[in-house]
Amino acid sequence: MPDVVKIFALSTCPYCRRTKRFLSEKNVEYEAVDVDLLDDAEQERVLEEIEEMTGRHSFPVVVVGSEIVVGHDEEKLKKVLGL
């Protein structure tokens, strides 16, 4: 399993909460960034980073090494995490 799993989420997004819960239930350690809770400048920077990675502003975005999973997709997450 990769060392770093990062999730970009919104604190109010039900799909983001499901994805975090899925990762926790699978005992996957992850770093979460709730984009809507960042200050304006940091939020803008992170949104630009997400758009560069995915071509859009959709949440959640899970980054596992060089793999990117957009949206709550447990099958894709299992595949990229080797579960």
C-alpha positions, 0 to 999 in steps of 0.5 A: 500500500502506498505511503501517502493517501491524500483526499481533497474534500468539502466538509459538507459533502456527503460523498466526501464523508463516505469516502473518508469513512470507507478509507477509515474502515479499510484502515487506510491512513490518509491526509484530508484537506477540507477545501471549504475550511481553508482561508481564501488564498489557500483555497484558491491555490488548492482549487487550482491544483485540483483543476490541474490534476483532474480538469475540473472542480469535483469532490472528493479527489483521492490521490494515491501516488500517481493515481487519482480517483475523482468522486466516491468510487469504492471499486476504483479506490480498492484497485488503486489501494490494492485492497 
